[in-house]
Structure formats: C-alpha cells, structure tokens
Amino acid sequence: MTEMATTARTRPSRNVIWAGAAALVLVIAVALGWRSNLVPEPVMEMLSYVTSSFLLDGALTAIEIAALAMLGGIVLGLLLALMRLSGLKLLRDSGFDERLRFAVRGAVVLPLHAVGDSNQNMRAI
C-alpha cells in the first residue's frame, strides 16, 4: 500500500496580506486617477508605462497566442487519444500517432541544437 504524504499548509502573515491589499488598492487608485497627487512622480511615471497601449496590446496578443496554442493542443491530444483507443484497426495500428508524437518531441529540441551549433561556431572564431 502507498501512504499519502500530508503537508502542512502555511498561511501568509496578516502583515503580508495587508501589504498586498494596500498595494493592489494603490495600483487601482492610480490607474483610475484617484488621488494621484499623493503618489510620488517616479511611481506615476512607471505606472504610465505599465498602462501604455503598446504594452497592453502585446499582453493581449500573448494571451491570444497562448489560448490558441492550448486549444490546438487539446484538439490534437484528443484526436491522438481517440486514435489509440479506437476499435478500428486502421486508426489504432497506423503508427501515425507515434510518428506525430516523435515529430512534436523532436521539434522541442531543434532550437536547442541551433543554439548549440552557434556556440560551437563562436568558439572557433
């Protein structure tokens, strides 16, 4: 039999919670322009960069790419799982799922080989 290990969860102290809440309220207040004269100028400048449309557009694009990648992975994984569990011999024993898994696993390593080759070329110079 295997025993499940129990771990004690530690809660953050009240001071940490209050500091996080105060920081969140400050960021929201500054973003809305409420009492911005009480916030130091360097902090206001930093927050103006954070809320720039260029950075927000980039963050939205990153979220869209991540969502599409997740959706594609779910669909592809579901298709591969259904192929392996299929009762049809043509789908189950075609080997397509194994070749696709091999290609996907190999695609992760390709950039590492490119970096390794460039490092070797730099050492030769």
Buried (B, 14 or more C-beta within 10 A) or exposed (E): EEEEEEEEEEEEEEEEEEEEEEEEEBBEBBEEEEEBEEBEEEEEEEBEEEEEEEEEEEEEEEEEEEEEEEEEEEEEEEBBEEBEEEEEEEBBEEEEBEEBEEEEEEEEEEEEEEEEEEEEEEEEE
